Amino acid sequence: MFDGVHRGHRFVLQQVIATAQERGLQSMAITFDHSPRREQILTPLNEKLALLAQTGIEHVEMLPFTEELRNMTARQFMQQVLRERCHVEVLLTGYDNRFGHNREEGFDDYVRYGRELGIDVQALPQEGDVSSSLIRQLLTEGRVADAANGLGHPYTIVGRVTHGQHVGTGLGYPTANIVPDDARQLVPAAGVYAVTVRIDDSHDEHHAMMNIGRRPTFNGRQQTLEVHILQLSGDLYGHRLRVAFVDRLRDEQRFDSIESLQAQLRYDAQQAEEALKDKR
């Protein structure tokens, strides 16, 4: 799936690129349009394609994950998809990657089928212990800085600003209420984060703090994603924001008074600027 396009994925792709250059071939990454597993994703499709393009890979073949594809044996997949459709001559696969119906076969089978089909099948060694599952675990624990180390880039959510309840405005910290573009994307643990924000297609980064949670001080019940951009005013409704997580500042908590909440927000803003100062 290349979900997250993390450091382990990038190692695999660099090996593919190097092997293609050595053999006078073109490099290709083969992935799927959606995950065959029912799990939250790290990167929506457009984001994944953009990250793959940054690796220097020459082609990306995106396969629709249909029932027909799901039911193919490994032999059928290698012949009909890899050889006949994608014209694969050399297949480099992750050390633990398995494919085919019910993942019943393993690497030795792929090598044997490859000999029959004219595909040189090679296994790649493990590069570190980074995996998409590990990144998901780190994010569910709010450990966004550790997740960024594993990804090789900050974890990012892109979404459109919608109308909220204007609670932040009344506190002196107006927030943009974001609805992620892809409802399947994993949202980090509840809490307050130091983030950077890009507005629409701009490359300008703004320092910001983000609250994920249910606003317990106001007896909220629904989870919201609210961003307060530091030192920026103006109406952001309808705009798309690209939010990159840099560090976690604290847990979400309930305050006994509006004054104590405002005092905490002032402190959060200072902490966010401190965490983001190296981003300037």
Contacts in CASP RR format, 6 or more apart in sequence:
PFRMAT RR
TARGET T0000
AUTHOR 0000-0000-0000
METHOD contacts of the structure
MODEL  1
MFDGVHRGHRFVLQQVIATAQERGLQSMAITFDHSPRREQILTPLNEKLA
LLAQTGIEHVEMLPFTEELRNMTARQFMQQVLRERCHVEVLLTGYDNRFG
HNREEGFDDYVRYGRELGIDVQALPQEGDVSSSLIRQLLTEGRVADAANG
LGHPYTIVGRVTHGQHVGTGLGYPTANIVPDDARQLVPAAGVYAVTVRID
DSHDEHHAMMNIGRRPTFNGRQQTLEVHILQLSGDLYGHRLRVAFVDRLR
DEQRFDSIESLQAQLRYDAQQAEEALKDKR
1 31 0 8 1.000
1 32 0 8 1.000
1 35 0 8 1.000
1 132 0 8 1.000
2 9 0 8 1.000
2 29 0 8 1.000
2 31 0 8 1.000
2 48 0 8 1.000
2 52 0 8 1.000
3 35 0 8 1.000
3 41 0 8 1.000
3 42 0 8 1.000
3 43 0 8 1.000
3 48 0 8 1.000
3 132 0 8 1.000
4 42 0 8 1.000
4 43 0 8 1.000
4 48 0 8 1.000
4 51 0 8 1.000
4 132 0 8 1.000
4 135 0 8 1.000
4 151 0 8 1.000
5 43 0 8 1.000
5 48 0 8 1.000
5 51 0 8 1.000
5 52 0 8 1.000
5 55 0 8 1.000
5 151 0 8 1.000
6 130 0 8 1.000
6 131 0 8 1.000
6 132 0 8 1.000
6 135 0 8 1.000
6 150 0 8 1.000
6 151 0 8 1.000
6 152 0 8 1.000
7 127 0 8 1.000
7 128 0 8 1.000
7 130 0 8 1.000
7 150 0 8 1.000
7 151 0 8 1.000
7 152 0 8 1.000
8 127 0 8 1.000
8 128 0 8 1.000
8 130 0 8 1.000
8 131 0 8 1.000
10 55 0 8 1.000
10 152 0 8 1.000
11 124 0 8 1.000
11 127 0 8 1.000
12 92 0 8 1.000
12 94 0 8 1.000
12 124 0 8 1.000
12 127 0 8 1.000
13 27 0 8 1.000
13 29 0 8 1.000
13 52 0 8 1.000
13 55 0 8 1.000
13 56 0 8 1.000
13 57 0 8 1.000
14 55 0 8 1.000
15 92 0 8 1.000
15 124 0 8 1.000
16 27 0 8 1.000
16 28 0 8 1.000
16 29 0 8 1.000
16 57 0 8 1.000
16 92 0 8 1.000
17 27 0 8 1.000
17 55 0 8 1.000
17 56 0 8 1.000
17 57 0 8 1.000
17 58 0 8 1.000
19 25 0 8 1.000
19 27 0 8 1.000
19 90 0 8 1.000
19 92 0 8 1.000
19 122 0 8 1.000
20 26 0 8 1.000
20 27 0 8 1.000
20 58 0 8 1.000
20 90 0 8 1.000
21 27 0 8 1.000
23 89 0 8 1.000
23 90 0 8 1.000
25 89 0 8 1.000
25 90 0 8 1.000
26 58 0 8 1.000
26 59 0 8 1.000
27 56 0 8 1.000
27 57 0 8 1.000
27 58 0 8 1.000
27 59 0 8 1.000
28 57 0 8 1.000
28 58 0 8 1.000
28 59 0 8 1.000
28 60 0 8 1.000
28 61 0 8 1.000
28 86 0 8 1.000
28 88 0 8 1.000
29 52 0 8 1.000
29 55 0 8 1.000
29 57 0 8 1.000
29 59 0 8 1.000
29 60 0 8 1.000
29 61 0 8 1.000
30 60 0 8 1.000
30 61 0 8 1.000
30 63 0 8 1.000
30 81 0 8 1.000
30 82 0 8 1.000
30 86 0 8 1.000
31 48 0 8 1.000
31 52 0 8 1.000
31 60 0 8 1.000
31 61 0 8 1.000
31 62 0 8 1.000
31 63 0 8 1.000
32 62 0 8 1.000
32 63 0 8 1.000
32 64 0 8 1.000
32 65 0 8 1.000
33 45 0 8 1.000
33 62 0 8 1.000
33 63 0 8 1.000
33 64 0 8 1.000
33 65 0 8 1.000
34 45 0 8 1.000
34 65 0 8 1.000
35 41 0 8 1.000
35 65 0 8 1.000
36 65 0 8 1.000
36 70 0 8 1.000
39 136 0 8 1.000
40 136 0 8 1.000
40 184 0 8 1.000
40 185 0 8 1.000
40 186 0 8 1.000
41 182 0 8 1.000
41 184 0 8 1.000
41 185 0 8 1.000
41 186 0 8 1.000
42 132 0 8 1.000
42 135 0 8 1.000
42 136 0 8 1.000
42 139 0 8 1.000
42 151 0 8 1.000
42 155 0 8 1.000
42 185 0 8 1.000
42 186 0 8 1.000
43 51 0 8 1.000
43 185 0 8 1.000
44 158 0 8 1.000
44 181 0 8 1.000
44 182 0 8 1.000
44 184 0 8 1.000
44 185 0 8 1.000
45 62 0 8 1.000
45 182 0 8 1.000
47 156 0 8 1.000
47 158 0 8 1.000
49 60 0 8 1.000
49 62 0 8 1.000
51 153 0 8 1.000
52 60 0 8 1.000
53 60 0 8 1.000
61 85 0 8 1.000
61 86 0 8 1.000
63 69 0 8 1.000
63 81 0 8 1.000
69 77 0 8 1.000
69 81 0 8 1.000
70 101 0 8 1.000
71 101 0 8 1.000
72 80 0 8 1.000
72 81 0 8 1.000
72 100 0 8 1.000
72 101 0 8 1.000
73 100 0 8 1.000
73 101 0 8 1.000
73 104 0 8 1.000
73 105 0 8 1.000
74 99 0 8 1.000
74 100 0 8 1.000
74 101 0 8 1.000
74 104 0 8 1.000
74 105 0 8 1.000
74 106 0 8 1.000
74 109 0 8 1.000
74 110 0 8 1.000
74 113 0 8 1.000
75 109 0 8 1.000
75 113 0 8 1.000
76 100 0 8 1.000
77 99 0 8 1.000
77 100 0 8 1.000
78 91 0 8 1.000
78 110 0 8 1.000
78 113 0 8 1.000
78 114 0 8 1.000
78 117 0 8 1.000
78 119 0 8 1.000
79 113 0 8 1.000
79 117 0 8 1.000
82 88 0 8 1.000
82 91 0 8 1.000
82 117 0 8 1.000
82 119 0 8 1.000
83 117 0 8 1.000
83 118 0 8 1.000
83 119 0 8 1.000
88 119 0 8 1.000
89 118 0 8 1.000
89 119 0 8 1.000
89 120 0 8 1.000
90 119 0 8 1.000
90 120 0 8 1.000
90 122 0 8 1.000
91 110 0 8 1.000
91 114 0 8 1.000
91 119 0 8 1.000
91 120 0 8 1.000
91 121 0 8 1.000
91 122 0 8 1.000
92 122 0 8 1.000
92 123 0 8 1.000
92 124 0 8 1.000
93 107 0 8 1.000
93 110 0 8 1.000
93 121 0 8 1.000
93 122 0 8 1.000
93 123 0 8 1.000
93 124 0 8 1.000
94 123 0 8 1.000
94 124 0 8 1.000
95 123 0 8 1.000
95 124 0 8 1.000
95 125 0 8 1.000
95 126 0 8 1.000
96 126 0 8 1.000
98 105 0 8 1.000
98 106 0 8 1.000
107 121 0 8 1.000
107 123 0 8 1.000
110 121 0 8 1.000
111 121 0 8 1.000
113 119 0 8 1.000
113 121 0 8 1.000
114 120 0 8 1.000
114 121 0 8 1.000
130 150 0 8 1.000
134 150 0 8 1.000
135 147 0 8 1.000
135 150 0 8 1.000
135 151 0 8 1.000
135 155 0 8 1.000
136 186 0 8 1.000
138 144 0 8 1.000
138 146 0 8 1.000
138 147 0 8 1.000
139 147 0 8 1.000
139 155 0 8 1.000
139 186 0 8 1.000
139 188 0 8 1.000
139 189 0 8 1.000
140 186 0 8 1.000
140 188 0 8 1.000
140 189 0 8 1.000
141 189 0 8 1.000
142 188 0 8 1.000
142 189 0 8 1.000
142 191 0 8 1.000
142 248 0 8 1.000
143 248 0 8 1.000
144 154 0 8 1.000
144 155 0 8 1.000
144 188 0 8 1.000
144 193 0 8 1.000
144 245 0 8 1.000
144 246 0 8 1.000
144 247 0 8 1.000
144 248 0 8 1.000
145 246 0 8 1.000
145 247 0 8 1.000
145 248 0 8 1.000
147 155 0 8 1.000
147 245 0 8 1.000
148 154 0 8 1.000
148 155 0 8 1.000
148 245 0 8 1.000
148 246 0 8 1.000
154 196 0 8 1.000
154 244 0 8 1.000
154 245 0 8 1.000
154 246 0 8 1.000
155 188 0 8 1.000
155 244 0 8 1.000
155 245 0 8 1.000
156 242 0 8 1.000
156 243 0 8 1.000
156 244 0 8 1.000
156 245 0 8 1.000
157 178 0 8 1.000
157 180 0 8 1.000
157 185 0 8 1.000
157 187 0 8 1.000
157 225 0 8 1.000
157 242 0 8 1.000
157 243 0 8 1.000
157 245 0 8 1.000
158 180 0 8 1.000
158 181 0 8 1.000
158 240 0 8 1.000
158 241 0 8 1.000
158 242 0 8 1.000
158 243 0 8 1.000
159 178 0 8 1.000
159 179 0 8 1.000
159 180 0 8 1.000
159 181 0 8 1.000
159 240 0 8 1.000
159 241 0 8 1.000
159 242 0 8 1.000
159 243 0 8 1.000
160 178 0 8 1.000
160 179 0 8 1.000
160 181 0 8 1.000
160 238 0 8 1.000
160 239 0 8 1.000
160 240 0 8 1.000
160 241 0 8 1.000
161 176 0 8 1.000
161 177 0 8 1.000
161 178 0 8 1.000
161 236 0 8 1.000
161 237 0 8 1.000
161 238 0 8 1.000
161 239 0 8 1.000
161 240 0 8 1.000
161 241 0 8 1.000
162 177 0 8 1.000
162 178 0 8 1.000
162 179 0 8 1.000
162 237 0 8 1.000
162 238 0 8 1.000
163 177 0 8 1.000
163 237 0 8 1.000
164 177 0 8 1.000
164 224 0 8 1.000
165 218 0 8 1.000
166 174 0 8 1.000
167 175 0 8 1.000
167 215 0 8 1.000
167 218 0 8 1.000
168 174 0 8 1.000
168 175 0 8 1.000
168 226 0 8 1.000
168 228 0 8 1.000
169 175 0 8 1.000
171 258 0 8 1.000
171 261 0 8 1.000
171 262 0 8 1.000
171 265 0 8 1.000
172 262 0 8 1.000
172 265 0 8 1.000
173 228 0 8 1.000
173 262 0 8 1.000
173 265 0 8 1.000
173 269 0 8 1.000
174 228 0 8 1.000
174 233 0 8 1.000
175 211 0 8 1.000
175 226 0 8 1.000
175 227 0 8 1.000
175 228 0 8 1.000
176 226 0 8 1.000
176 227 0 8 1.000
176 228 0 8 1.000
176 229 0 8 1.000
176 236 0 8 1.000
176 239 0 8 1.000
176 241 0 8 1.000
177 224 0 8 1.000
177 225 0 8 1.000
177 226 0 8 1.000
178 225 0 8 1.000
178 226 0 8 1.000
178 227 0 8 1.000
178 241 0 8 1.000
178 243 0 8 1.000
179 225 0 8 1.000
180 187 0 8 1.000
180 225 0 8 1.000
181 240 0 8 1.000
187 212 0 8 1.000
187 223 0 8 1.000
187 225 0 8 1.000
188 212 0 8 1.000
188 245 0 8 1.000
188 248 0 8 1.000
189 212 0 8 1.000
189 248 0 8 1.000
190 212 0 8 1.000
190 213 0 8 1.000
190 214 0 8 1.000
190 223 0 8 1.000
190 251 0 8 1.000
190 252 0 8 1.000
191 211 0 8 1.000
191 212 0 8 1.000
191 213 0 8 1.000
191 248 0 8 1.000
191 249 0 8 1.000
191 250 0 8 1.000
191 251 0 8 1.000
191 252 0 8 1.000
192 209 0 8 1.000
192 210 0 8 1.000
192 211 0 8 1.000
192 212 0 8 1.000
192 248 0 8 1.000
192 249 0 8 1.000
192 250 0 8 1.000
192 251 0 8 1.000
192 252 0 8 1.000
192 268 0 8 1.000
193 209 0 8 1.000
193 210 0 8 1.000
193 211 0 8 1.000
193 212 0 8 1.000
193 245 0 8 1.000
193 246 0 8 1.000
193 247 0 8 1.000
193 248 0 8 1.000
193 249 0 8 1.000
194 207 0 8 1.000
194 208 0 8 1.000
194 209 0 8 1.000
194 246 0 8 1.000
194 247 0 8 1.000
194 248 0 8 1.000
194 249 0 8 1.000
194 271 0 8 1.000
194 272 0 8 1.000
194 275 0 8 1.000
194 276 0 8 1.000
195 208 0 8 1.000
195 209 0 8 1.000
195 210 0 8 1.000
195 227 0 8 1.000
195 243 0 8 1.000
195 244 0 8 1.000
195 245 0 8 1.000
195 246 0 8 1.000
195 272 0 8 1.000
196 205 0 8 1.000
196 206 0 8 1.000
196 207 0 8 1.000
196 208 0 8 1.000
196 243 0 8 1.000
196 244 0 8 1.000
196 246 0 8 1.000
196 276 0 8 1.000
196 279 0 8 1.000
197 205 0 8 1.000
197 206 0 8 1.000
197 207 0 8 1.000
197 208 0 8 1.000
197 227 0 8 1.000
197 229 0 8 1.000
197 241 0 8 1.000
197 242 0 8 1.000
197 243 0 8 1.000
197 244 0 8 1.000
198 204 0 8 1.000
198 205 0 8 1.000
198 206 0 8 1.000
198 241 0 8 1.000
198 242 0 8 1.000
198 244 0 8 1.000
199 206 0 8 1.000
199 236 0 8 1.000
199 239 0 8 1.000
199 240 0 8 1.000
199 241 0 8 1.000
199 242 0 8 1.000
200 239 0 8 1.000
200 240 0 8 1.000
205 279 0 8 1.000
206 229 0 8 1.000
206 230 0 8 1.000
206 231 0 8 1.000
206 232 0 8 1.000
207 229 0 8 1.000
207 230 0 8 1.000
207 231 0 8 1.000
207 272 0 8 1.000
207 273 0 8 1.000
207 276 0 8 1.000
207 279 0 8 1.000
208 227 0 8 1.000
208 228 0 8 1.000
208 229 0 8 1.000
208 230 0 8 1.000
208 243 0 8 1.000
208 272 0 8 1.000
209 227 0 8 1.000
209 228 0 8 1.000
209 230 0 8 1.000
209 249 0 8 1.000
209 268 0 8 1.000
209 269 0 8 1.000
209 272 0 8 1.000
210 225 0 8 1.000
210 226 0 8 1.000
210 227 0 8 1.000
210 228 0 8 1.000
210 243 0 8 1.000
210 245 0 8 1.000
211 224 0 8 1.000
211 225 0 8 1.000
211 226 0 8 1.000
211 228 0 8 1.000
211 252 0 8 1.000
212 223 0 8 1.000
212 224 0 8 1.000
212 225 0 8 1.000
212 226 0 8 1.000
212 252 0 8 1.000
213 223 0 8 1.000
213 224 0 8 1.000
213 225 0 8 1.000
213 252 0 8 1.000
214 220 0 8 1.000
214 221 0 8 1.000
214 222 0 8 1.000
214 223 0 8 1.000
214 224 0 8 1.000
214 252 0 8 1.000
215 224 0 8 1.000
216 252 0 8 1.000
216 253 0 8 1.000
216 254 0 8 1.000
217 254 0 8 1.000
217 255 0 8 1.000
217 258 0 8 1.000
217 261 0 8 1.000
225 243 0 8 1.000
227 241 0 8 1.000
227 243 0 8 1.000
228 265 0 8 1.000
228 269 0 8 1.000
229 236 0 8 1.000
230 269 0 8 1.000
230 272 0 8 1.000
230 273 0 8 1.000
246 275 0 8 1.000
246 276 0 8 1.000
246 279 0 8 1.000
247 275 0 8 1.000
249 268 0 8 1.000
249 271 0 8 1.000
249 272 0 8 1.000
249 275 0 8 1.000
250 268 0 8 1.000
255 261 0 8 1.000
255 264 0 8 1.000
END
